[in-house]
Amino acid sequence: MTGPAQTEERLSEVRFLTVAEVAALMRVSKMTVYRLVHGGDLTAVRVGRSFRVPEHAVHEYLRGAFSQSA
């Protein structure tokens, strides 16, 4: 059963990364991260004029990239 309290609890556990942090983690340029976000390949949340990427979204993207190339 998922209710508002459980959703809030899960959101508090999410670690959000900046585009620069994602770029450093993936060893790509910030422009590449923006392309992934705008193309829908990488989930992100818009906060004002910037984006924040949930850390788990980066891991999911990389897992998917490995399975596509294998």
MINU-563057 format. One record per atom (N, C-alpha, C): residue in one letter; x, z, y. Coordinates in pm, whole numbers, plus 50000, padded with zeros to 5 digits. Each point is the difference from the previous one (the first is absolute). Layout:
<sites>
aXZY...
</sites>
This chain:
<sites>
m500855000049883m499155000050117m500905000050125t499734990650090t500784999650123t499105002950118g500375009750076g499255003750119g500914999950120p499465003150116p500815000150122p501195009449993a499835011649936a501115009549991a501134994449915q499664993249890q501034994249914q500704988450071t499244992150075t500594988950074t500975005250104e499615010450073e500905006050100e501265005449935e499845006249884e501165005649930e500974989049960r499484988949952r500874988949961r500684993850121l499274998650112l500604994350120l501135008750054s499875013049986s501055008850050s501284998749917e499874994749880e501174998249913e500704986750023v499354990750071v500574986850023v501115000950104r501124993849969r501114999350095r500004986150061f499894999450132f499974987350069f501394996750055l500384987349987l501304995250046l499814990350115t500954999850091t499984990050107t500494986749944v499774989550075v500474986749959v501535000149985a500695006950090a501475000749993a500445007349873e499295010749964e500355007349877e499764991649876v498904992449999v499714991249886v501084989249991a500364994250114a501034989650001a501335005449946a500375012150041a501255005949951a499915002949851l498865005049955l499825003249859l500094987549912m499384989150049m499994987549923m501214991250029r500795003950101r501174992350043r499624985750041v498954999450086v499574987450059v499835002450150s499704989550074s499815001750144s498605005550029k499855005450120k498685004950041k499004988450004m500464988150038m499114988450005m499444996849862t500815001649896t499534997849864t498895009949965v500175012450040v498975010249975v498724996250074y500124995950126y498824995850076y499304988349932r500774990549948r499404988649929r499245004649876l500585009449926l499325005349881l498705007250037v500045007450110v498805007350045v498934990150046h500374990650086h499024990550053h499494990549892g500824997449899g499574991349889g499155007249897g499865013150015g499185007649905g500725004049873d501304997449993d500775003549881d500395014749997l500045006350117l500415014050012l498955007450083t499425010349942t498965007850066t500605008050115a499314999950113a500465007750116a498805004550082v500245010250079v498995005450090v500504997750142r499134995050084r500404997850139r499745012850079v501035004750068v499905011950085v500414995750140g499024998450086g500304994850133g500524985849989r501214998050050r500604986649993r501014998549887s500135010249917s500984999349891s499315001649865f500764997749897f499495001249863f500695011549929r499275006049908r500565010049909r499654995549859v500985000549912v499834995349864v500055011949906p498965001949917p500065010949903p501174997649903e500755010349972e501174998649914e499624994249864h498865004249946h499584995049868h499754984950005a499604994550116a499774985650012a501304992349986v501095005650052v501314993549986v500404999749853h499815011249931h500365000649859h499144990449916e498714999150031e499124990849929e500434985550023y500334996850125y500444986450031y501264996549922l500965009249999l501254997349929l499774998949849r499145008449945r499674999049857r499414986249969g499104995350086g499394987049983g501014988750012a500955001650090a501044989850019a500884999049876f500295011549937f500814999849878f499254993349887s498725002549985s499254994149890s499804985050020q499944995350127q499864985850026q501294992549968s501145006150023s501274993149979s500485001149856a499415008849922a500455001949861a499424989849907
</sites>
